[in-house]
């Protein structure tokens, strides 16, 4: 009898021991559930459209408005270079002279052919020569004349526009081979037009309908802090680059004082008028760790809803929202958003 009572007591103890952890686990689960539904206090603002000036900016390098690497049509010896680096030249000014030995030989042949043609013309009129011989001589004369004119233009090189000499790669008596030299240019001299100058910018395709010839632009060069230069778009390239989704536009900049020089770094600002858009506090926009995704939280029926957004311009402590699922009248979380997760219950406080 005593053995039976002892067995019953032992079994009861084991049963109680096994039940105790289950009670603790149940209590923890209840406590966790209570914590998960606890609302997080947040502050919100009502989303509204704001009218802003739409300005886009790009970096660029100032370029010569026109640039030409002057070189003869064929290799040969450079007889005389008339300019030095830094010289200013007018359109039509002599730049350099190539060896003209062949040119003078061709001129003598041209003079002889001209005499032959004149004699044949007289004989042809009296019927003393066949017309075929006259035609052959005339053809030779025309070919030689064209050759002489070509060599005259390509042995004495003239400036095609007003500009400044920015490179000289050979000296008098040296041989021009036609291959790029140590300068990397296959040229004798380089001529640039620096008044005006220009910049070329690659603009996002979304602005293609807005960019027109004649539009004004503001240009700022880092070497002249606080000074702005006015430019005008004079050429819009007609195609979109499929890789970058951009198109190119060229901007002419007056440079009467010639303080802007090719190679300078510049920033270009294009004013595209006004638009209505969402502008939100910068602190309300969060960055997803490990990505470039930006997101915000809005409150819907007491619950935080996570929204991906695309940012535009920054105005001091505010960001323009250019893309994403955001609507007028929604409640944007401006304080407490760092503690939120999607679907989290919130409590709006003042």
Beta strands, then each sheet from edge to edge (+ up, - down):
strand 1: 40-46
strand 2: 49-61
strand 3: 63-70
strand 4: 76-81
strand 5: 88-89
strand 6: 94-98
strand 7: 156-158
strand 8: 163-168
strand 9: 175-176
strand 10: 189-204
strand 11: 216-221
strand 12: 228-236
strand 13: 246-253
strand 14: 265-281
strand 15: 286-287
strand 16: 294-300
strand 17: 303-315
strand 18: 318-324
strand 19: 331-335
strand 20: 346-348
sheet 1: 2+ 14- 18+ 17- 16+ 19- 1+ 20+
sheet 2: 2+ 14- 11+ 12- 13+ 10- 3+
sheet 3: 2+ 14- 18+ 17- 16+ 15-
sheet 4: 2+ 14- 11+ 12- 13+ 10- 8+ 5-
sheet 5: 7+ 6- 4+ 9-
end
